[in-house]
Amino acid sequence: MKYDVEADFNLLKTCNFRCSYCFIPLKELGSKLTRHGSSEQWEEGFNATGKTWMIHVTGGEPFIYPGFVDLCDRLARRHYLSINSNLAHRSVAEFTDKIDPGRVHYINASLHFEERQKRAMVDEFIDRAKALLRAQFNVLVSVVMSAEMIDAFPSLAQQFGAHGLCLLPKVLRGHYRGKHYPEAYSLDQKARIRGHLLEARQKYAEILARMGEAPTIDMFADDRFLDGVGRYRGKWCGSGHNFVNISPNGDVLRCGSGERLGNILQRTVRLLTAPRRCDTEYCPYFCEKYTSAAFVGKVEERWAPLPIYVGAALRP
C-alpha cells in the first residue's frame, strides 16, 4: 500500500451493542444516527484533497450506517480502508461480496462475547468472520481482556479455533468496574495475556505477512501497554500532517488537540506542511505509529519505515 495520509474516521457514535467496558457514553451509543453526507459527497471530498488516504472507519458500529457498503465501495476505488466492527449487521454479507479485499488492509472483528451471548449471536459472528476470511479479507478477531475474559479465554479460544478462528487479546484500558486498567491487572494476569499474545502472533503469521505492514490498531503488540500507556507529549508527531481524526460531520482535526484543519464534505481540508511536537493525547495506537515509530531529527527529513511483521516476529 502507498498512501499519503491516514484518517481515524469516526463515522458515527451510535452502536447496536452496550458493552460494559465501552468508553463511549450510553447516551451517545443510543443517539439517533445522522447522515451528514451522501456516499458520493464523502468520495468527492476525499478525492478533492489530491491525496491517497488510508481510512480507518470506526464508531460506534460502522455497518449500521445507511449505505455503508456503497460508501466503502466508493472510497476503495482510490483509497485504502481498515474497519473496526462487531460484525453484527446483515450488511456484512453484502460487504463480503462487493468490496475488493485488496483495498482493505484489515478488519478488526471485535467479538464482545458477553453481548453476543445475551443476544444469541455467537454462531452468526463465526459464520460472518469465516465468510470474510474465505473472501481473502485480513480478519483479526479481537477480544477485550477483562478479568472475566482472562479466565474464560483458553476455553473460548479452543471453541473458536475449532472453526479456524484465532482470538487476539486486546488489553483493557480505562475505568472498568471500579478499577483502572491496565494498572489493575495482576502480575499473573499480565503473564497470561503475554502468553496469549505470543500464541496469536504465531497463528496470525500468514495474515500478518500478507498485510505488509503492521495494523495501525496493533493489538499484536499490546503487551507494550500492560505496564501503562506511554507519554507522547513533546515528541515530534505527524498528526495534522500525515494523520488526522475525522468527525461524523466531516471536520478534520489534529488528533485530540481540537485544532480544526477544514472539513472533508466542504472540501476545505488544509493539512500541516510538516510534523509538530505533540501537545495533547489521543489514542495510544495512533500515537505509537506517528510519534515513536519514526520521526527522528529535523522535521524536513523523511519518516523512517514503519515496523512490519515477518512471520511471527516484529522486525524494525
Secondary structure, 3 states (H helix, E strand, C coil): CCCCEEEEEECCCCCCCCCCCCCCCHHHHCCCCCCCCCHHHHHHHHHHCCCCEEEEEECCCHHHCCCHHHHHHHHCCCCEEEEEECCCCCHHHHHHHHCCHHHEEEEEEECCHHHHHHHCCHHHHHHHHHHHHHCCCCEEEEEEECHHHHHHHHHHHHHHHCCCCCEEEEECCEEECCEEECCCCCHHHHHHHHHHHHHHHHHCHHHHHHHCCCCCCCHHHHHHHCCCCCCCCCCEECECCCEEEECCCCEEECHHHCCEEEECCCCCCCCCCCCEECCCCCCHHHHHHHHHCCCCCCCCCCCCCCCEEECCEEEC
